[in-house]
Structure formats: structure tokens, C-alpha cells
């Protein structure tokens, strides 16, 4: 299984350099993961980031579709 596919941990953002890693935190439950931004988007007004289905599931909002999140860039060692 490809870790960057729909069920992997990837994201899309309009302005961040590609590729880059960000920590995304769901503000309602404080769950946090690191994802790789590897695509452009989102293309829906008011959204700052689109997450893969796998990332949304890990953060606990897949069934809701959207959530308020914090996005922070991170540097990975290695």
C-alpha cells in the first residue's frame, strides 16, 4: 500500500512549498499527526488544507467531512 495514497497520510495546500511536512491538529479532540503536503488545493472556499481520507480518519473527523485544525510546518531529521 502506498503511504501517500487516499488512505495514507498526505495533504494538499495552495501556497506551501512542495513537498513539505506539516503537523495537523484537530482542535476539537487535540489529535495530531504529521502529513506530507504533496499536492495543490483545496479548491473549496474557506478551507486551508485538504487531507487524505487516512489522515482525516486518524484525526477523527472523516465522517464529518471538515473540522477546525491547526497546521504547523515541521522539519524531519534525516
C-alpha positions in Angstrom: 0.0 0.0 0.0 1.3 3.4 -0.9 1.7 5.6 2.2 0.7 8.7 0.2 -2.5 7.4 -1.4 -6.0 8.2 -0.3 -5.7 6.1 2.8 -2.2 7.3 3.6 -1.1 10.5 5.4 -1.0 13.2 2.7 -2.4 16.6 2.2 -2.9 19.4 -0.4 -2.3 23.1 0.3 -2.4 26.2 -2.0 0.8 28.0 -1.0 3.2 25.8 0.9 6.3 24.7 -0.9 6.1 21.1 -2.3 6.9 18.7 -0.8 6.8 19.8 2.9 5.7 18.1 6.1 3.1 19.7 8.4 1.7 18.8 11.8 -2.1 18.9 11.7 -4.0 19.1 14.9 -7.8 18.6 15.2 -8.8 21.4 17.6 -11.9 19.6 18.9 -10.1 16.5 20.2 -6.4 17.5 20.1 -5.4 14.5 17.9 -2.3 15.4 15.9 -0.4 13.8 13.0 2.3 14.7 10.6 1.4 14.6 6.9 3.3 15.2 3.7 1.9 18.1 1.6 2.4 16.8 -1.9 -0.3 18.5 -4.0 -2.1 21.8 -4.6 -5.5 22.5 -3.2 -8.0 22.9 -1.6 -10.3 24.4 -4.1 -13.2 25.0 -1.8 -13.6 28.5 -0.3 -12.7 28.8 3.3 -10.6 25.7 3.6 -6.8 25.9 4.3 -5.8 22.3 3.7 -7.3 19.1 2.2 -6.3 15.9 4.0 -6.4 12.3 2.6 -9.1 10.0 3.9 -6.5 8.2 6.0 -5.4 11.4 7.7 -9.0 12.5 8.3 -9.7 9.1 9.9 -6.7 9.3 12.2 -7.7 12.8 13.3 -11.3 11.7 14.0 -13.3 13.7 11.5 -13.6 11.6 8.4 -17.4 11.1 8.9 -17.9 14.8 9.4 -16.0 15.9 6.3 -14.5 19.0 7.8 -13.0 20.2 11.1 -11.2 23.1 12.6 -7.5 22.3 12.6 -4.1 23.9 13.3 -1.4 23.5 10.7 2.3 23.9 11.6 5.3 23.2 9.4 7.8 20.6 10.8 11.3 19.6 9.8 12.0 15.9 9.8 15.5 14.7 10.6 17.3 12.5 8.1 
